[in-house]
Amino acid sequence: MKVKLSERKKAILAAIVETYIETGEPVGSKLLSTKLDFQVSPATIRSDMAWLFEMGYLEQPHTSAGRVPSHLGFREYIDSLMRCKPLTQEERREIDSLFNVRNPDPDKLLEDAAEALSDYTNCATVTSSITPKTVRIRRVEMIVAGQNTVVIVMIASNGVIRNKVCRLDFQVTDKLVDFFNKFANSRLEGMNIAAVSASYINSLTVVLGEYSQIFTPLLTAVFDLCKEINDGQYYLSGGAKLLEYSELKSLVGELLALLEKRDTLQSLFTLQGDGFRVIIGKENHSMELADSSVVVTQYRVGGEPAGTVGLIGPVRIDYARIIPHLEYFAKTLGDLLTETFELHQ
């Protein structure tokens, strides 16, 4: 059962968290007395700190008389005590300037966004997209790249473009290219991306009859491209920045290895609904994240959920500053992607 904190203890816990975020050092009662907005005796502060320690909101490092927030203390702060710092006009302009170069390629915009956010926050960052169920195939094209090499290009209705190189064991002719393009688009153009299943592709090869052996690798490439588009995109940036934080050094090798596991991170950065999500240290299921926090928020394209923006940093990050910045960053990214996709409609 959660213990209810008095207003004074709330203020003391909030001050300890914010001081620790600012200094990275254990907080003692003397320093804490200078951070409070009200007068209280040092004895009372020490008593309240002892109570917070007993209840699990604070921890005491072995080499210090001061206290640091526990993960429970950080959770209480984020859920109940934190007062987010509104962005100034200058901060808004700084984030806007990160998107000054508008690339019409949605994937490039997502990739650039991950890099820009990492530089801005000095954390590892992830941007990901989800493909709306309404996305359809706009066009499939085979392009000759050599005597035995072609590129299959797929354009989706949301502006996403994917391609796949196919090396064939026969010479490609103009007649073959023309036939494939007409055949593929007659059966795929306007079709929902998610509906292109392996069984549907197999049914197309049956229709081709004696030519199925020639076109099977090309139709397999089409299936792979549909799956790639349907799975959405995922970009990671700034993993090396985690090396700069002393509190992460004990697990930094394992943490960097975790960043290479796309499936694990994608599930971690999944967000249902609006707002933001913070996973603090040991709340994460992965041992590698025991000393890290994950902050994630959603962005929208055309009013619909389209993906997430998030970061991984030390537990001691400035949540009250980071969260409003992350939400504004996500809104700006969503607005730009909306404009980009509208250009392709």
VENCORPE-V88350 format. One record per residue. N is the residue number from 1. NEAR is the number of other C-alpha atoms within 10 Angstrom. Layout:
N;NEAR, N;NEAR
//
This chain:
1;3, 2;5, 3;6, 4;8, 5;12, 6;10, 7;9, 8;15, 9;16, 10;18, 11;18, 12;22, 13;26, 14;24, 15;21, 16;28, 17;27, 18;22, 19;19, 20;19, 21;17, 22;12, 23;10, 24;14, 25;14, 26;19, 27;21, 28;17, 29;22, 30;12, 31;12, 32;17, 33;17, 34;11, 35;16, 36;15, 37;10, 38;9, 39;8, 40;11, 41;10, 42;13, 43;10, 44;12, 45;19, 46;15, 47;13, 48;19, 49;23, 50;16, 51;14, 52;22, 53;18, 54;11, 55;14, 56;14, 57;22, 58;24, 59;21, 60;15, 61;12, 62;8, 63;7, 64;12, 65;11, 66;18, 67;24, 68;25, 69;28, 70;20, 71;22, 72;18, 73;21, 74;26, 75;19, 76;17, 77;24, 78;18, 79;9, 80;11, 81;16, 82;16, 83;12, 84;15, 85;13, 86;13, 87;13, 88;9, 89;8, 90;9, 91;13, 92;15, 93;11, 94;12, 95;19, 96;14, 97;10, 98;18, 99;17, 100;8, 101;9, 102;14, 103;15, 104;17, 105;14, 106;21, 107;21, 108;13, 109;20, 110;25, 111;18, 112;19, 113;24, 114;25, 115;20, 116;19, 117;26, 118;22, 119;16, 120;13, 121;18, 122;18, 123;24, 124;24, 125;28, 126;28, 127;30, 128;23, 129;24, 130;16, 131;19, 132;17, 133;11, 134;11, 135;19, 136;22, 137;22, 138;21, 139;19, 140;23, 141;20, 142;22, 143;16, 144;17, 145;13, 146;11, 147;13, 148;14, 149;16, 150;20, 151;18, 152;20, 153;18, 154;21, 155;21, 156;23, 157;19, 158;23, 159;20, 160;20, 161;17, 162;18, 163;18, 164;15, 165;16, 166;18, 167;15, 168;15, 169;10, 170;10, 171;11, 172;16, 173;11, 174;10, 175;8, 176;13, 177;16, 178;13, 179;11, 180;18, 181;16, 182;12, 183;14, 184;18, 185;16, 186;12, 187;10, 188;18, 189;16, 190;15, 191;17, 192;18, 193;26, 194;18, 195;13, 196;19, 197;14, 198;13, 199;9, 200;12, 201;16, 202;14, 203;11, 204;17, 205;19, 206;14, 207;10, 208;14, 209;9, 210;10, 211;11, 212;16, 213;12, 214;15, 215;17, 216;17, 217;14, 218;23, 219;20, 220;16, 221;20, 222;24, 223;17, 224;18, 225;21, 226;23, 227;17, 228;15, 229;23, 230;22, 231;13, 232;16, 233;18, 234;21, 235;20, 236;22, 237;22, 238;21, 239;22, 240;12, 241;16, 242;21, 243;17, 244;12, 245;13, 246;10, 247;16, 248;20, 249;14, 250;11, 251;16, 252;21, 253;12, 254;13, 255;23, 256;16, 257;11, 258;17, 259;19, 260;12, 261;10, 262;13, 263;12, 264;12, 265;15, 266;18, 267;9, 268;17, 269;23, 270;18, 271;18, 272;12, 273;10, 274;11, 275;12, 276;18, 277;18, 278;19, 279;19, 280;24, 281;25, 282;17, 283;18, 284;17, 285;11, 286;13, 287;15, 288;21, 289;25, 290;19, 291;23, 292;24, 293;23, 294;22, 295;21, 296;26, 297;27, 298;27, 299;26, 300;20, 301;20, 302;13, 303;10, 304;11, 305;19, 306;19, 307;25, 308;24, 309;30, 310;29, 311;27, 312;25, 313;24, 314;20, 315;24, 316;22, 317;19, 318;15, 319;23, 320;16, 321;14, 322;15, 323;22, 324;16, 325;22, 326;23, 327;19, 328;18, 329;23, 330;24, 331;18, 332;19, 333;23, 334;24, 335;16, 336;19, 337;27, 338;19, 339;15, 340;20, 341;18, 342;14, 343;11, 344;13, 345;9
//
